[in-house]
Amino acid sequence: MPTVQCSTCSEWHHRPCVESSLIKQHKFVCGRCSGYHIDYNRQCGVIDFMGQPCSRSLVCDSHTTDNKRRVKGRSHSFDELLLEWQRAHNPNFVEPVGRETKARKKREFTYDVIYSEVQEVDSEGRLREVIVIQDDPPPPLASSPIHSQSPEV
C-alpha cells in the first residue's frame, strides 16, 4: 500500500487515508503537525520523544546545548544565535571575553631588536645583516665571534 511521510515529524501515513488536497509534490504535513511552525533561529528545535521539534525558547533547559547545536535549519550557528538572544533578553548580560590560546600567544609574541650591523654586500648587491634579538632568557654573555667566509676559488 502506498504511503507518504510527514515532513515535520517523519511519521508515515497511508496515502489512501490522507486527503489528496493535503499531499503536495514534496511536502506533506500530517494532521497532528498542521499549523505547527518552528522558527529555528528563535526556538530550541530539538526533536522530542513524540518526533516533533521542541517549540520552547532557544535557552530551553529540557535539552542539552550539544543537541541544540546539532539542529539543522538555523541561519547562523547556535552560539551566535544564543549570543544575540542574551543581548536582547538579559539586562545583566556581559559580553564574553575571548580566551587566549597558546597559538594566539605565540603569534602575538614579538622580539625587540636591539642591535643591527651590516657585515658585507653579496654578489647580487644585497646587504647581509647580523641581528641580535633580545629574548627571554637573555642571551649568554660570551659568544663565539661571527666570521665571514669567502667562497673558495
N, CA, C and O atoms as a DFTB+ gen file, in Angstrom:
612 C
 N C O
     1  1       0.854      -1.178       0.000
     2  2       0.000       0.000       0.000
     3  2       0.900       1.240       0.000
     4  3       1.859       1.288       0.770
     5  1       0.620       2.241      -0.837
     6  2       1.461       3.443      -0.889
     7  2       1.335       4.269       0.393
     8  3       0.264       4.385       0.989
     9  1       2.466       4.830       0.786
    10  2       2.498       5.655       1.995
    11  2       3.137       7.000       1.683
    12  3       3.809       7.169       0.665
    13  1       2.915       7.939       2.571
    14  2       3.504       9.268       2.447
    15  2       4.050       9.656       3.818
    16  3       3.462       9.319       4.845
    17  1       5.183      10.370       3.830
    18  2       5.846      10.721       5.086
    19  2       5.624      12.195       5.416
    20  3       5.720      13.061       4.547
    21  1       5.325      12.462       6.691
    22  2       5.165      13.841       7.162
    23  2       6.539      14.508       7.177
    24  3       7.499      13.936       7.694
    25  1       6.641      15.706       6.617
    26  2       7.935      16.390       6.560
    27  2       8.332      16.990       7.902
    28  3       9.491      17.364       8.080
    29  1       7.398      17.092       8.859
    30  2       7.713      17.657      10.171
    31  2       8.135      16.586      11.164
    32  3       9.208      16.678      11.761
    33  1       7.289      15.560      11.345
    34  2       7.580      14.545      12.363
    35  2       8.141      13.259      11.771
    36  3       8.495      12.353      12.524
    37  1       8.234      13.149      10.455
    38  2       8.771      11.987       9.736
    39  2       7.950      10.719       9.961
    40  3       8.470       9.615       9.796
    41  1       6.694      10.857      10.329
    42  2       5.818       9.705      10.534
    43  2       5.176       9.328       9.201
    44  3       4.815      10.198       8.409
    45  1       5.034       8.004       8.957
    46  2       4.461       7.521       7.710
    47  2       2.953       7.353       7.855
    48  3       2.471       6.919       8.901
    49  1       2.196       7.700       6.790
    50  2       0.735       7.586       6.776
    51  2       0.320       6.898       5.483
    52  3       0.990       7.024       4.458
    53  1      -0.809       6.157       5.541
    54  2      -1.339       5.528       4.330
    55  2      -1.843       6.615       3.391
    56  3      -2.592       7.505       3.791
    57  1      -1.427       6.528       2.164
    58  2      -1.824       7.546       1.190
    59  2      -3.347       7.582       0.984
    60  3      -3.906       8.674       0.878
    61  1      -4.040       6.434       0.924
    62  2      -5.497       6.493       0.747
    63  2      -6.219       7.138       1.933
    64  3      -7.316       7.672       1.771
    65  1      -5.606       7.092       3.132
    66  2      -6.246       7.660       4.323
    67  2      -6.075       9.173       4.407
    68  3      -6.765       9.829       5.187
    69  1      -5.173       9.729       3.622
    70  2      -4.872      11.158       3.680
    71  2      -5.609      11.852       2.544
    72  3      -5.647      11.344       1.423
    73  1      -6.188      13.002       2.825
    74  2      -6.877      13.755       1.770
    75  2      -5.882      14.130       0.680
    76  3      -4.754      14.531       0.966
    77  1      -6.305      13.998      -0.556
    78  2      -5.399      14.291      -1.669
    79  2      -5.011      15.766      -1.713
    80  3      -3.965      16.110      -2.262
    81  1      -5.839      16.641      -1.141
    82  2      -5.512      18.070      -1.148
    83  2      -4.348      18.383      -0.206
    84  3      -3.668      19.394      -0.377
    85  1      -4.114      17.514       0.795
    86  2      -3.019      17.741       1.740
    87  2      -1.666      17.319       1.178
    88  3      -0.622      17.797       1.622
    89  1      -1.694      16.415       0.192
    90  2      -0.439      15.902      -0.360
    91  2       0.026      16.839      -1.469
    92  3      -0.665      17.030      -2.470
    93  1       1.180      17.406      -1.280
    94  2       1.776      18.253      -2.303
    95  2       2.942      17.480      -2.903
    96  3       3.207      16.344      -2.509
    97  1       3.623      18.081      -3.835
    98  2       4.687      17.385      -4.543
    99  2       5.739      16.807      -3.599
   100  3       6.004      15.606      -3.650
   101  1       6.345      17.627      -2.741
   102  2       7.419      17.149      -1.869
   103  2       7.162      17.439      -0.407
   104  3       7.988      17.083       0.434
   105  1       6.053      18.071      -0.070
   106  2       5.844      18.487       1.315
   107  2       4.465      18.054       1.781
   108  3       3.449      18.541       1.284
   109  1       4.435      17.133       2.741
   110  2       3.187      16.696       3.349
   111  2       3.310      16.893       4.849
   112  3       4.310      16.503       5.451
   113  1       2.290      17.500       5.457
   114  2       2.259      17.699       6.899
   115  2       1.011      17.006       7.415
   116  3      -0.100      17.304       6.976
   117  1       1.196      16.080       8.351
   118  2       0.064      15.323       8.887
   119  2      -0.829      16.225       9.738
   120  3      -0.468      17.362      10.043
   121  1      -1.997      15.705      10.118
   122  2      -2.962      16.476      10.896
   123  2      -2.422      16.895      12.249
   124  3      -2.745      17.977      12.739
   125  1      -1.607      16.054      12.855
   126  2      -1.050      16.375      14.166
   127  2      -0.070      17.542      14.075
   128  3       0.058      18.320      15.020
   129  1       0.619      17.666      12.944
   130  2       1.650      18.699      12.800
   131  2       1.153      19.937      12.054
   132  3       1.866      20.939      11.989
   133  1      -0.046      19.888      11.495
   134  2      -0.508      21.036      10.709
   135  2      -0.639      22.270      11.604
   136  3      -1.089      22.173      12.746
   137  1      -0.259      23.383      11.095
   138  2      -0.268      24.622      11.868
   139  2       0.885      24.705      12.850
   140  3       0.936      25.618      13.674
   141  1       1.791      23.778      12.772
   142  2       2.912      23.677      13.703
   143  2       4.153      24.204      13.000
   144  3       4.729      23.512      12.161
   145  1       4.566      25.409      13.329
   146  2       5.727      26.008      12.660
   147  2       6.786      26.352      13.700
   148  3       6.479      26.924      14.746
   149  1       8.018      26.005      13.409
   150  2       9.137      26.275      14.311
   151  2      10.068      27.274      13.641
   152  3      10.449      27.099      12.483
   153  1      10.428      28.312      14.365
   154  2      11.456      29.245      13.909
   155  2      12.755      28.801      14.570
   156  3      12.991      29.095      15.742
   157  1      13.591      28.099      13.824
   158  2      14.809      27.514      14.389
   159  2      15.804      28.561      14.875
   160  3      16.715      28.239      15.638
   161  1      15.641      29.810      14.442
   162  2      16.539      30.864      14.904
   163  2      16.124      31.423      16.260
   164  3      16.914      32.104      16.915
   165  1      14.884      31.142      16.692
   166  2      14.406      31.658      17.974
   167  2      13.946      30.566      18.928
   168  3      13.729      30.831      20.110
   169  1      13.794      29.335      18.427
   170  2      13.289      28.249      19.256
   171  2      14.277      27.094      19.298
   172  3      15.173      26.989      18.460
   173  1      14.098      26.229      20.290
   174  2      15.024      25.123      20.557
   175  2      15.183      24.213      19.336
   176  3      16.290      24.074      18.815
   177  1      14.091      23.591      18.872
   178  2      14.120      22.798      17.650
   179  2      14.612      21.375      17.789
   180  3      14.634      20.653      16.791
   181  1      15.012      20.924      18.984
   182  2      15.476      19.547      19.173
   183  2      14.268      18.621      19.056
   184  3      13.214      18.910      19.623
   185  1      14.407      17.518      18.332
   186  2      13.311      16.568      18.156
   187  2      13.064      15.849      19.477
   188  3      13.981      15.257      20.046
   189  1      11.812      15.900      19.968
   190  2      11.493      15.287      21.259
   191  2      11.041      13.836      21.079
   192  3      11.093      13.306      19.969
   193  1      10.600      13.195      22.155
   194  2      10.223      11.786      22.114
   195  2       8.976      11.542      21.261
   196  3       8.739      10.409      20.844
   197  1       8.185      12.564      20.996
   198  2       6.998      12.435      20.148
   199  2       7.351      12.588      18.667
   200  3       6.499      12.397      17.799
   201  1       8.600      12.929      18.383
   202  2       9.026      13.101      17.000
   203  2       8.806      14.501      16.473
   204  3       8.917      14.733      15.269
   205  1       8.493      15.446      17.358
   206  2       8.270      16.820      16.926
   207  2       9.370      17.721      17.466
   208  3       9.913      17.457      18.538
   209  1       9.707      18.790      16.733
   210  2      10.721      19.717      17.230
   211  2      10.213      20.495      18.442
   212  3       9.047      20.888      18.494
   213  1      11.083      20.709      19.399
   214  2      10.741      21.440      20.623
   215  2      10.457      22.900      20.265
   216  3      11.234      23.537      19.554
   217  1       9.338      23.418      20.764
   218  2       8.959      24.790      20.431
   219  2       9.287      25.772      21.547
   220  3       8.860      26.926      21.508
   221  1      10.049      25.316      22.546
   222  2      10.437      26.226      23.626
   223  2      11.483      27.219      23.126
   224  3      11.950      27.139      21.989
   225  1      11.834      28.149      23.995
   226  2      12.807      29.188      23.658
   227  2      14.176      28.581      23.352
   228  3      14.438      27.418      23.659
   229  1      15.026      29.375      22.753
   230  2      16.386      28.953      22.411
   231  2      17.175      28.525      23.644
   232  3      18.098      27.718      23.537
   233  1      16.821      29.057      24.815
   234  2      17.535      28.731      26.056
   235  2      16.797      27.664      26.861
   236  3      16.906      27.629      28.087
   237  1      16.053      26.801      26.190
   238  2      15.290      25.733      26.828
   239  2      16.203      24.861      27.684
   240  3      17.294      24.488      27.253
   241  1      15.752      24.534      28.908
   242  2      16.549      23.716      29.822
   243  2      16.295      22.223      29.648
   244  3      16.976      21.411      30.273
   245  1      15.335      21.845      28.816
   246  2      15.000      20.433      28.647
   247  2      16.009      19.694      27.779
   248  3      16.144      18.475      27.889
   249  1      16.715      20.411      26.925
   250  2      17.657      19.772      26.007
   251  2      19.056      20.340      26.207
   252  3      19.225      21.496      26.593
   253  1      20.042      19.515      25.939
   254  2      21.429      19.934      26.138
   255  2      21.855      20.911      25.046
   256  3      21.274      20.957      23.962
   257  1      22.865      21.671      25.359
   258  2      23.412      22.624      24.391
   259  2      23.967      21.883      23.181
   260  3      23.866      22.367      22.053
   261  1      24.550      20.715      23.412
   262  2      25.098      19.925      22.315
   263  2      23.988      19.529      21.337
   264  3      24.173      19.614      20.123
   265  1      22.839      19.097      21.861
   266  2      21.711      18.749      20.991
   267  2      21.210      19.968      20.232
   268  3      20.853      19.858      19.059
   269  1      21.176      21.115      20.872
   270  2      20.716      22.339      20.203
   271  2      21.685      22.749      19.097
   272  3      21.266      23.296      18.077
   273  1      22.966      22.490      19.290
   274  2      23.958      22.827      18.256
   275  2      23.787      21.952      17.017
   276  3      24.142      22.367      15.914
   277  1      23.249      20.749      17.186
   278  2      23.090      19.807      16.069
   279  2      21.841      20.053      15.229
   280  3      21.682      19.430      14.179
   281  1      20.957      20.937      15.661
   282  2      19.712      21.193      14.927
   283  2      20.045      21.838      13.589
   284  3      20.791      22.814      13.524
   285  1      19.482      21.280      12.528
   286  2      19.705      21.830      11.190
   287  2      18.601      22.825      10.871
   288  3      17.494      22.718      11.399
   289  1      18.894      23.782      10.017
   290  2      17.889      24.749       9.594
   291  2      18.065      26.123      10.206
   292  3      17.256      27.015       9.950
   293  1      19.095      26.319      11.004
   294  2      19.346      27.634      11.598
   295  2      20.124      28.483      10.593
   296  3      20.928      27.959       9.822
   297  1      19.880      29.800      10.607
   298  2      20.576      30.687       9.667
   299  2      22.013      30.961      10.108
   300  3      22.875      31.235       9.273
   301  1      22.278      30.891      11.419
   302  2      23.621      31.080      11.973
   303  2      23.891      29.942      12.942
   304  3      22.998      29.140      13.219
   305  1      25.097      29.861      13.454
   306  2      25.401      28.815      14.429
   307  2      24.608      29.068      15.709
   308  3      24.218      30.201      15.992
   309  1      24.374      28.010      16.476
   310  2      23.602      28.130      17.717
   311  2      24.253      29.131      18.659
   312  3      23.557      29.919      19.300
   313  1      25.583      29.109      18.753
   314  2      26.283      30.002      19.677
   315  2      26.070      31.473      19.315
   316  3      25.914      32.310      20.205
   317  1      26.061      31.796      18.016
   318  2      25.815      33.178      17.590
   319  2      24.379      33.595      17.907
   320  3      24.138      34.710      18.371
   321  1      23.423      32.686      17.652
   322  2      22.019      32.993      17.947
   323  2      21.797      33.152      19.447
   324  3      21.028      34.013      19.875
   325  1      22.470      32.323      20.248
   326  2      22.348      32.423      21.699
   327  2      22.913      33.752      22.196
   328  3      22.349      34.375      23.095
   329  1      24.018      34.178      21.610
   330  2      24.622      35.462      21.982
   331  2      23.661      36.615      21.675
   332  3      23.503      37.528      22.486
   333  1      23.020      36.572      20.500
   334  2      22.028      37.596      20.151
   335  2      20.856      37.572      21.132
   336  3      20.386      38.624      21.568
   337  1      20.381      36.360      21.483
   338  2      19.262      36.233      22.416
   339  2      19.634      36.826      23.769
   340  3      18.837      37.540      24.377
   341  1      20.855      36.528      24.246
   342  2      21.310      37.044      25.541
   343  2      21.358      38.572      25.520
   344  3      20.945      39.219      26.483
   345  1      21.855      39.146      24.438
   346  2      21.920      40.612      24.329
   347  2      20.526      41.234      24.389
   348  3      20.339      42.282      25.007
   349  1      19.550      40.591      23.751
   350  2      18.203      41.151      23.670
   351  2      17.381      40.941      24.941
   352  3      16.578      41.804      25.296
   353  1      17.562      39.817      25.633
   354  2      16.665      39.466      26.732
   355  2      17.267      39.553      28.128
   356  3      16.520      39.585      29.106
   357  1      18.572      39.593      28.253
   358  2      19.198      39.567      29.571
   359  2      19.856      40.917      29.854
   360  3      20.894      41.217      29.264
   361  1      19.287      41.737      30.737
   362  2      19.868      43.063      31.004
   363  2      21.214      42.995      31.730
   364  3      21.997      43.942      31.655
   365  1      21.494      41.902      32.426
   366  2      22.761      41.764      33.155
   367  2      23.822      41.021      32.348
   368  3      24.861      40.637      32.886
   369  1      23.560      40.821      31.057
   370  2      24.478      40.048      30.223
   371  2      25.789      40.799      30.016
   372  3      25.792      41.991      29.711
   373  1      26.889      40.094      30.183
   374  2      28.223      40.651      29.962
   375  2      28.821      39.919      28.767
   376  3      28.819      38.689      28.716
   377  1      29.331      40.685      27.808
   378  2      29.926      40.085      26.610
   379  2      31.063      39.151      26.998
   380  3      31.879      39.498      27.851
   381  1      31.131      37.956      26.377
   382  2      32.225      37.038      26.693
   383  2      33.549      37.562      26.154
   384  3      33.604      38.155      25.077
   385  1      34.599      37.339      26.907
   386  2      35.934      37.757      26.502
   387  2      36.622      36.545      25.900
   388  3      36.605      35.461      26.483
   389  1      37.230      36.728      24.724
   390  2      37.922      35.616      24.079
   391  2      39.111      35.168      24.902
   392  3      39.919      35.982      25.349
   393  1      39.209      33.856      25.098
   394  2      40.327      33.313      25.866
   395  2      41.581      33.273      25.008
   396  3      41.521      33.063      23.796
   397  1      42.720      33.479      25.664
   398  2      43.981      33.414      24.947
   399  2      44.410      31.964      24.818
   400  3      44.493      31.237      25.808
   401  1      44.677      31.559      23.606
   402  2      45.169      30.213      23.374
   403  2      46.677      30.266      23.204
   404  3      47.259      31.335      23.020
   405  1      47.296      29.106      23.268
   406  2      48.749      29.052      23.099
   407  2      49.153      29.549      21.715
   408  3      50.158      30.246      21.571
   409  1      48.372      29.191      20.700
   410  2      48.698      29.622      19.340
   411  2      48.619      31.139      19.217
   412  3      49.473      31.756      18.581
   413  1      47.592      31.746      19.826
   414  2      47.453      33.203      19.765
   415  2      48.602      33.874      20.502
   416  3      49.147      34.870      20.026
   417  1      48.977      33.331      21.672
   418  2      50.096      33.903      22.417
   419  2      51.370      33.838      21.587
   420  3      52.163      34.780      21.574
   421  1      51.559      32.722      20.897
   422  2      52.761      32.541      20.091
   423  2      52.797      33.556      18.946
   424  3      53.848      34.127      18.653
   425  1      51.642      33.781      18.297
   426  2      51.576      34.744      17.189
   427  2      51.813      36.163      17.667
   428  3      52.438      36.955      16.962
   429  1      51.326      36.501      18.856
   430  2      51.420      37.872      19.344
   431  2      52.764      38.182      19.989
   432  3      53.055      39.348      20.256
   433  1      53.592      37.172      20.248
   434  2      54.873      37.403      20.889
   435  2      55.795      38.108      19.906
   436  3      55.964      37.652      18.775
   437  1      56.389      39.212      20.328
   438  2      57.289      39.958      19.449
   439  2      58.672      40.031      20.080
   440  3      58.830      39.969      21.299
   441  1      59.638      40.160      19.233
   442  2      61.021      40.291      19.673
   443  2      61.427      41.752      19.570
   444  3      60.938      42.479      18.706
   445  1      62.311      42.175      20.441
   446  2      62.850      43.524      20.381
   447  2      64.239      43.469      19.763
   448  3      65.128      42.790      20.277
   449  1      64.422      44.188      18.653
   450  2      65.730      44.240      18.007
   451  2      66.538      45.315      18.712
   452  3      66.116      46.469      18.796
   453  1      67.705      44.929      19.220
   454  2      68.496      45.913      19.956
   455  2      69.768      46.317      19.222
   456  3      70.394      47.308      19.598
   457  1      70.172      45.576      18.180
   458  2      71.408      45.917      17.503
   459  2      71.392      45.308      16.105
   460  3      70.977      44.162      15.930
   461  1      71.834      46.053      15.132
   462  2      71.927      45.546      13.778
   463  2      73.227      46.059      13.171
   464  3      73.575      47.228      13.332
   465  1      73.925      45.199      12.490
   466  2      75.220      45.583      11.927
   467  2      75.336      45.009      10.522
   468  3      75.050      43.831      10.306
   469  1      75.761      45.845       9.551
   470  2      75.962      45.372       8.190
   471  2      77.297      44.658       8.135
   472  3      78.321      45.227       8.514
   473  1      77.299      43.420       7.669
   474  2      78.530      42.639       7.599
   475  2      79.198      42.765       6.232
   476  3      80.385      43.074       6.136
   477  1      78.426      42.522       5.188
   478  2      79.026      42.550       3.857
   479  2      77.940      42.700       2.805
   480  3      76.752      42.562       3.095
   481  1      78.362      42.984       1.587
   482  2      77.453      43.064       0.458
   483  2      77.751      41.869      -0.422
   484  3      78.900      41.654      -0.809
   485  1      76.714      41.075      -0.746
   486  2      76.965      39.876      -1.554
   487  2      77.049      40.232      -3.032
   488  3      76.946      41.403      -3.396
   489  1      77.235      39.221      -3.890
   490  2      77.458      39.442      -5.318
   491  2      76.244      40.056      -6.015
   492  3      76.398      40.671      -7.070
   493  1      75.045      39.907      -5.456
   494  2      73.849      40.473      -6.071
   495  2      73.497      41.839      -5.493
   496  3      72.452      42.396      -5.826
   497  1      74.340      42.377      -4.645
   498  2      74.125      43.710      -4.095
   499  2      73.234      43.742      -2.868
   500  3      72.837      44.823      -2.432
   501  1      72.906      42.581      -2.292
   502  2      72.069      42.557      -1.087
   503  2      72.942      42.689       0.148
   504  3      74.063      42.183       0.193
   505  1      72.413      43.376       1.144
   506  2      73.135      43.527       2.403
   507  2      72.907      42.295       3.258
   508  3      71.787      41.793       3.351
   509  1      73.948      41.820       3.870
   510  2      73.844      40.711       4.808
   511  2      73.998      41.296       6.194
   512  3      75.023      41.903       6.502
   513  1      72.980      41.119       7.045
   514  2      72.993      41.717       8.373
   515  2      73.019      40.638       9.443
   516  3      72.531      39.523       9.257
   517  1      73.598      41.011      10.550
   518  2      73.530      40.182      11.743
   519  2      72.665      40.947      12.724
   520  3      72.959      42.096      13.056
   521  1      71.607      40.317      13.184
   522  2      70.681      40.984      14.091
   523  2      70.716      40.271      15.431
   524  3      70.559      39.052      15.504
   525  1      70.921      41.030      16.471
   526  2      70.882      40.489      17.822
   527  2      69.480      40.752      18.356
   528  3      69.003      41.886      18.326
   529  1      68.823      39.709      18.842
   530  2      67.447      39.828      19.308
   531  2      67.396      39.618      20.810
   532  3      67.957      38.661      21.344
   533  1      66.706      40.541      21.482
   534  2      66.533      40.406      22.923
   535  2      65.414      39.402      23.159
   536  3      64.328      39.535      22.596
   537  1      65.676      38.404      23.987
   538  2      64.729      37.333      24.204
   539  2      64.785      36.910      25.657
   540  3      65.736      37.254      26.358
   541  1      63.793      36.174      26.127
   542  2      63.819      35.602      27.470
   543  2      64.176      34.141      27.357
   544  3      63.531      33.466      26.555
   545  1      65.076      33.609      28.030
   546  2      66.071      34.232      28.896
   547  2      67.085      35.016      28.068
   548  3      67.205      34.795      26.862
   549  1      67.802      35.916      28.698
   550  2      68.751      36.748      27.953
   551  2      69.842      35.897      27.314
   552  3      70.163      34.817      27.810
   553  1      70.412      36.385      26.209
   554  2      71.471      35.626      25.542
   555  2      72.704      35.528      26.442
   556  3      72.886      36.359      27.332
   557  1      73.547      34.525      26.219
   558  2      74.745      34.372      27.051
   559  2      75.672      35.577      26.905
   560  3      75.683      36.246      25.872
   561  1      76.444      35.841      27.949
   562  2      77.347      36.990      27.936
   563  2      78.495      36.801      26.961
   564  3      78.935      37.768      26.338
   565  1      78.982      35.605      26.815
   566  2      80.085      35.346      25.891
   567  2      79.577      34.467      24.768
   568  3      78.898      33.466      25.001
   569  1      79.910      34.850      23.551
   570  2      79.523      34.031      22.406
   571  2      80.674      34.014      21.421
   572  3      81.556      34.872      21.459
   573  1      80.655      33.040      20.551
   574  2      81.744      32.945      19.582
   575  2      81.568      34.026      18.526
   576  3      80.436      34.327      18.147
   577  1      82.653      34.619      18.041
   578  2      82.551      35.677      17.034
   579  2      82.076      35.108      15.700
   580  3      82.297      33.937      15.393
   581  1      81.426      35.953      14.924
   582  2      80.928      35.547      13.616
   583  2      81.978      35.939      12.591
   584  3      82.389      37.097      12.518
   585  1      82.408      34.965      11.802
   586  2      83.412      35.213      10.769
   587  2      82.753      35.043       9.416
   588  3      82.005      34.093       9.185
   589  1      83.038      35.970       8.534
   590  2      82.526      35.804       7.180
   591  2      83.517      34.951       6.413
   592  3      84.726      35.176       6.463
   593  1      82.993      33.988       5.717
   594  2      83.865      33.100       4.953
   595  2      83.743      33.467       3.486
   596  3      82.642      33.629       2.960
   597  1      84.866      33.593       2.846
   598  2      84.840      33.891       1.420
   599  2      84.718      32.569       0.666
   600  3      85.278      31.557       1.086
   601  1      83.995      32.580      -0.433
   602  2      83.837      31.335      -1.191
   603  2      85.183      30.873      -1.741
   604  3      86.017      31.674      -2.164
   605  1      85.362      29.561      -1.720
   606  2      86.628      29.001      -2.214
   607  2      86.672      29.089      -3.722
   608  3      85.677      28.859      -4.408
   609  1      87.861      29.432      -4.230
   610  2      88.035      29.589      -5.667
   611  2      88.704      28.387      -6.243
   612  3      88.940      28.331      -7.450
